[in-house]
């Protein structure tokens, strides 16, 4: 059952949909643009490609339960 729920969440996120789990939080995919960056070890300027990143924002209910 848990694996089926994860598959549904994964498919929804891949389709660009936000996934809200009441009392827990929201998962969403954000688009990051290509940009210039720097290698922290060498200081060399590098190109960072555009990509999609997964973000999570916890609900107030979850935050309150964690903070007492």
DRENTORKOL-3810 file (N, C-alpha, C; in nm, 4 decimals):
REM DRENTORKOL-3810
@n.u->0.0831; n.v->-0.1195; n.w->0.0000; ca.u->0.0000; ca.v->0.0000; ca.w->0.0000; c.u->0.0873; c.v->0.1255; c.w->0.0000
@n.u->0.1888; n.v->0.1255; n.w->0.0857; ca.u->0.2767; ca.v->0.2428; ca.w->0.0949; c.u->0.3461; c.v->0.2678; c.w->-0.0384
@n.u->0.3922; n.v->0.1606; n.w->-0.1017; ca.u->0.4593; ca.v->0.1754; ca.w->-0.2310; c.u->0.3639; c.v->0.2328; c.w->-0.3357
@n.u->0.2384; n.v->0.1927; n.w->-0.3321; ca.u->0.1382; ca.v->0.2467; ca.w->-0.4247; c.u->0.1172; c.v->0.3960; c.w->-0.4025
@n.u->0.1140; n.v->0.4377; n.w->-0.2766; ca.u->0.0990; ca.v->0.5804; ca.w->-0.2447; c.u->0.2191; c.v->0.6577; c.w->-0.2972
@n.u->0.3402; n.v->0.6044; n.w->-0.2762; ca.u->0.4609; ca.v->0.6710; ca.w->-0.3267; c.u->0.4584; c.v->0.6821; c.w->-0.4787
@n.u->0.4098; n.v->0.5785; n.w->-0.5470; ca.u->0.4002; ca.v->0.5829; ca.w->-0.6933; c.u->0.3040; c.v->0.6920; c.w->-0.7387
@n.u->0.1923; n.v->0.7060; n.w->-0.6700; ca.u->0.0947; ca.v->0.8105; ca.w->-0.7044; c.u->0.1559; c.v->0.9484; c.w->-0.6836
@n.u->0.2254; n.v->0.9668; n.w->-0.5711; ca.u->0.2913; ca.v->1.0949; ca.w->-0.5436; c.u->0.3950; c.v->1.1246; c.w->-0.6509
@n.u->0.4763; n.v->1.0259; n.w->-0.6843; ca.u->0.5813; ca.v->1.0437; ca.w->-0.7851; c.u->0.5216; c.v->1.0789; c.w->-0.9210
@n.u->0.4154; n.v->1.0104; n.w->-0.9612; ca.u->0.3509; ca.v->1.0383; ca.w->-1.0897; c.u->0.2903; c.v->1.1784; c.w->-1.0922
@n.u->0.2296; n.v->1.2186; n.w->-0.9821; ca.u->0.1702; ca.v->1.3526; ca.w->-0.9744; c.u->0.2773; c.v->1.4604; c.w->-0.9850
@n.u->0.3878; n.v->1.4420; n.w->-0.9143; ca.u->0.4966; ca.v->1.5398; ca.w->-0.9199; c.u->0.5586; c.v->1.5452; c.w->-1.0594
@n.u->0.5737; n.v->1.4301; n.w->-1.1235; ca.u->0.6297; ca.v->1.4261; ca.w->-1.2586; c.u->0.5397; c.v->1.4997; c.w->-1.3571
@n.u->0.4092; n.v->1.5024; n.w->-1.3293; ca.u->0.3135; ca.v->1.5724; ca.w->-1.4149; c.u->0.3063; c.v->1.7216; c.w->-1.3817
@n.u->0.3861; n.v->1.7651; n.w->-1.2844; ca.u->0.3891; ca.v->1.9066; ca.w->-1.2490; c.u->0.2847; c.v->1.9480; c.w->-1.1480
@n.u->0.2192; n.v->1.8518; n.w->-1.0859; ca.u->0.1150; ca.v->1.8820; ca.w->-0.9878; c.u->0.1745; c.v->1.8956; c.w->-0.8480
@n.u->0.1091; n.v->1.9752; n.w->-0.7652; ca.u->0.1470; ca.v->1.9878; ca.w->-0.6244; c.u->0.0781; c.v->1.8749; c.w->-0.5485
@n.u->0.1486; n.v->1.8149; n.w->-0.4526; ca.u->0.0910; ca.v->1.7079; ca.w->-0.3718; c.u->0.0781; c.v->1.7590; c.w->-0.2288
@n.u->-0.0459; n.v->1.7654; n.w->-0.1807; ca.u->-0.0729; ca.v->1.8135; ca.w->-0.0454; c.u->-0.1170; c.v->1.6963; c.w->0.0407
@n.u->-0.0467; n.v->1.6776; n.w->0.1523; ca.u->-0.0845; ca.v->1.5759; ca.w->0.2496; c.u->-0.1281; c.v->1.6515; c.w->0.3742
@n.u->-0.2565; n.v->1.6490; n.w->0.4002; ca.u->-0.3154; ca.v->1.7265; ca.w->0.5091; c.u->-0.2479; c.v->1.6937; c.w->0.6424
@n.u->-0.2108; n.v->1.7973; n.w->0.7155; ca.u->-0.1460; ca.v->1.7797; ca.w->0.8448; c.u->0.0009; c.v->1.7459; c.w->0.8357
@n.u->0.0540; n.v->1.7334; n.w->0.7147; ca.u->0.1952; ca.v->1.6983; ca.w->0.6960; c.u->0.2682; c.v->1.8057; c.w->0.6172
@n.u->0.2223; n.v->1.8332; n.w->0.4933; ca.u->0.2863; ca.v->1.9376; ca.w->0.4145; c.u->0.2596; c.v->1.9240; c.w->0.2665
@n.u->0.3305; n.v->2.0073; n.w->0.1888; ca.u->0.3156; ca.v->2.0108; ca.w->0.0432; c.u->0.4468; c.v->1.9757; c.w->-0.0250
@n.u->0.4380; n.v->1.8896; n.w->-0.1252; ca.u->0.5507; ca.v->1.8604; ca.w->-0.2124; c.u->0.5229; c.v->1.9290; c.w->-0.3448
@n.u->0.6248; n.v->1.9901; n.w->-0.4049; ca.u->0.6073; ca.v->2.0500; ca.w->-0.5366; c.u->0.7400; c.v->2.0503; c.w->-0.6113
@n.u->0.7300; n.v->2.0558; n.w->-0.7428; ca.u->0.8482; ca.v->2.0613; ca.w->-0.8278; c.u->0.8632; c.v->2.2040; c.w->-0.8774
@n.u->0.9838; n.v->2.2577; n.w->-0.8641; ca.u->1.0117; ca.v->2.3927; ca.w->-0.9122; c.u->1.1163; c.v->2.3851; c.w->-1.0220
@n.u->1.1031; n.v->2.4763; n.w->-1.1173; ca.u->1.1981; ca.v->2.4847; ca.w->-1.2278; c.u->1.3104; c.v->2.5803; c.w->-1.1892
@n.u->1.4343; n.v->2.5341; n.w->-1.2002; ca.u->1.5504; ca.v->2.6201; ca.w->-1.1770; c.u->1.6100; c.v->2.6549; c.w->-1.3128
@n.u->1.6368; n.v->2.7832; n.w->-1.3336; ca.u->1.6965; ca.v->2.8269; ca.w->-1.4601; c.u->1.8453; c.v->2.7926; c.w->-1.4634
@n.u->1.8999; n.v->2.7882; n.w->-1.5836; ca.u->2.0447; ca.v->2.7718; ca.w->-1.5991; c.u->2.1118; c.v->2.8973; c.w->-1.5446
@n.u->2.2291; n.v->2.8791; n.w->-1.4860; ca.u->2.2993; ca.v->2.9947; ca.w->-1.4304; c.u->2.4483; c.v->2.9665; c.w->-1.4217
@n.u->2.5226; n.v->3.0703; n.w->-1.3935; ca.u->2.6663; ca.v->3.0580; ca.w->-1.3729; c.u->2.6903; c.v->3.0346; c.w->-1.2243
@n.u->2.7837; n.v->2.9475; n.w->-1.1932; ca.u->2.8177; ca.v->2.9190; ca.w->-1.0543; c.u->2.9683; c.v->2.9144; c.w->-1.0392
@n.u->3.0129; n.v->2.8726; n.w->-0.9243; ca.u->3.1557; ca.v->2.8679; ca.w->-0.8979; c.u->3.1887; c.v->2.7386; c.w->-0.8241
@n.u->3.2948; n.v->2.6723; n.w->-0.8686; ca.u->3.3434; ca.v->2.5535; ca.w->-0.8009; c.u->3.4058; c.v->2.5986; c.w->-0.6689
@n.u->3.3529; n.v->2.5539; n.w->-0.5533; ca.u->3.4041; ca.v->2.6031; ca.w->-0.4257; c.u->3.5484; c.v->2.5607; c.w->-0.3958
@n.u->3.5943; n.v->2.4520; n.w->-0.4576; ca.u->3.7310; ca.v->2.4055; ca.w->-0.4316; c.u->3.8343; c.v->2.4823; c.w->-0.5125
@n.u->3.7997; n.v->2.5136; n.w->-0.6382; ca.u->3.8984; ca.v->2.5775; ca.w->-0.7260; c.u->3.8680; c.v->2.7236; c.w->-0.7531
@n.u->3.7452; n.v->2.7648; n.w->-0.7288; ca.u->3.7063; ca.v->2.9021; ca.w->-0.7598; c.u->3.6736; c.v->2.9218; c.w->-0.9072
@n.u->3.6877; n.v->2.8158; n.w->-0.9862; ca.u->3.6608; ca.v->2.8229; ca.w->-1.1301; c.u->3.5121; c.v->2.8455; c.w->-1.1551
@n.u->3.4810; n.v->2.9319; n.w->-1.2512; ca.u->3.3424; ca.v->2.9572; ca.w->-1.2872; c.u->3.2909; c.v->2.8394; c.w->-1.3695
@n.u->3.1697; n.v->2.7924; n.w->-1.3363; ca.u->3.1108; ca.v->2.6791; ca.w->-1.4073; c.u->2.9682; c.v->2.7127; c.w->-1.4487
@n.u->2.9175; n.v->2.6342; n.w->-1.5424; ca.u->2.7809; ca.v->2.6515; ca.w->-1.5892; c.u->2.6927; c.v->2.5476; c.w->-1.5204
@n.u->2.5845; n.v->2.5935; n.w->-1.4579; ca.u->2.4893; ca.v->2.5035; ca.w->-1.3929; c.u->2.3664; c.v->2.4959; c.w->-1.4829
@n.u->2.3315; n.v->2.3756; n.w->-1.5245; ca.u->2.2222; ca.v->2.3576; ca.w->-1.6199; c.u->2.0859; c.v->2.3780; c.w->-1.5536
@n.u->1.9865; n.v->2.4062; n.w->-1.6358; ca.u->1.8484; ca.v->2.4177; ca.w->-1.5878; c.u->1.8038; c.v->2.2805; c.w->-1.5389
@n.u->1.7213; n.v->2.2797; n.w->-1.4362; ca.u->1.6768; ca.v->2.1516; ca.w->-1.3823; c.u->1.5489; c.v->2.1701; c.w->-1.3013
@n.u->1.4878; n.v->2.0591; n.w->-1.2694; ca.u->1.3691; ca.v->2.0587; ca.w->-1.1839; c.u->1.4122; c.v->2.0081; c.w->-1.0468
@n.u->1.3648; n.v->2.0737; n.w->-0.9412; ca.u->1.3998; ca.v->2.0318; ca.w->-0.8059; c.u->1.2722; c.v->2.0089; c.w->-0.7248
@n.u->1.2790; n.v->1.9124; n.w->-0.6364; ca.u->1.1672; ca.v->1.8816; ca.w->-0.5485; c.u->1.1784; c.v->1.9672; c.w->-0.4231
@n.u->1.0690; n.v->2.0322; n.w->-0.3859; ca.u->1.0674; ca.v->2.1107; ca.w->-0.2627; c.u->0.9559; c.v->2.0588; c.w->-0.1728
@n.u->0.9741; n.v->2.0793; n.w->-0.0436; ca.u->0.8749; ca.v->2.0382; ca.w->0.0552; c.u->0.8558; c.v->2.1518; c.w->0.1533
@n.u->0.7315; n.v->2.1831; n.w->0.1815; ca.u->0.6995; ca.v->2.2821; ca.w->0.2845; c.u->0.6094; c.v->2.2142; c.w->0.3861
@n.u->0.6559; n.v->2.2083; n.w->0.5092; ca.u->0.5783; ca.v->2.1410; ca.w->0.6131; c.u->0.4573; c.v->2.2246; c.w->0.6527
@n.u->0.3535; n.v->2.1557; n.w->0.6983; ca.u->0.2319; ca.v->2.2250; ca.w->0.7424; c.u->0.2545; c.v->2.2846; c.w->0.8810
@n.u->0.1706; n.v->2.3811; n.w->0.9171; ca.u->0.1791; ca.v->2.4396; ca.w->1.0512; c.u->0.1521; c.v->2.3340; c.w->1.1579
@n.u->0.0627; n.v->2.2408; n.w->1.1290; ca.u->0.0307; ca.v->2.1337; ca.w->1.2238; c.u->0.1562; c.v->2.0523; c.w->1.2543
@n.u->0.2311; n.v->2.0146; n.w->1.1513; ca.u->0.3534; ca.v->1.9367; ca.w->1.1703; c.u->0.4581; c.v->2.0181; c.w->1.2451
@n.u->0.4759; n.v->2.1438; n.w->1.2065; ca.u->0.5750; ca.v->2.2287; ca.w->1.2738; c.u->0.5417; c.v->2.2453; c.w->1.4219
@n.u->0.4139; n.v->2.2660; n.w->1.4527; ca.u->0.3735; ca.v->2.2817; ca.w->1.5933; c.u->0.3978; c.v->2.1541; c.w->1.6726
@n.u->0.3707; n.v->2.0388; n.w->1.6124; ca.u->0.3901; ca.v->1.9129; ca.w->1.6845; c.u->0.5386; c.v->1.8853; c.w->1.7093
@n.u->0.6247; n.v->1.9308; n.w->1.6189; ca.u->0.7685; ca.v->1.9110; ca.w->1.6374; c.u->0.8267; c.v->2.0065; c.w->1.7404
@n.u->0.7691; n.v->2.1252; n.w->1.7503; ca.u->0.8224; ca.v->2.2268; ca.w->1.8410; c.u->0.7520; c.v->2.2314; c.w->1.9760
@n.u->0.6618; n.v->2.1398; n.w->1.9975; ca.u->0.5948; ca.v->2.1312; ca.w->2.1275; c.u->0.4847; c.v->2.2206; c.w->2.1449
END
